[in-house]
Amino acid sequence: QVQFVESGGGLVQPGGSLRLSCAASGSIFRVYAMGWYRQAPGKHRELVATMFGGGSTNYADSVKGRFTISRDNAKNTAYLQMNSLKPEDTAVYYCNIVFGSITQWGQGTQVTVSS
């Protein structure tokens, strides 16, 4: 069983910044990837950013140049620095970890971008 501690969500004005963090603990081995997905009301869950074990990254086109993902492998912790936030970034952001053949999800944290 994997436990997640997600933090950093909240309300921010357009153009502002937030930093999300996600710490995973429990029976975790051979982490393949950690990352972030988001789901806005009435929409499907979509990839935001992910980082693979070797350090390579993958970003949604809509966040390239504004969001940066990083990881502390020793602590199984992922971070998402979000800059130049837009109203369309409003969503619940979910942490995701893939190890072995297992995918686990965090409980989600709300990000609201509004003036």
Secondary structure by P-SEA (a helix, b strand, c coil): cbbbbbcccccccccbbbbbbbbbbcccccccccccccccccccccccccccccccccccccccccbbbbbcccccbbbbbbcccccccccbbbbbbbcccbbbbccbbbbbbcc
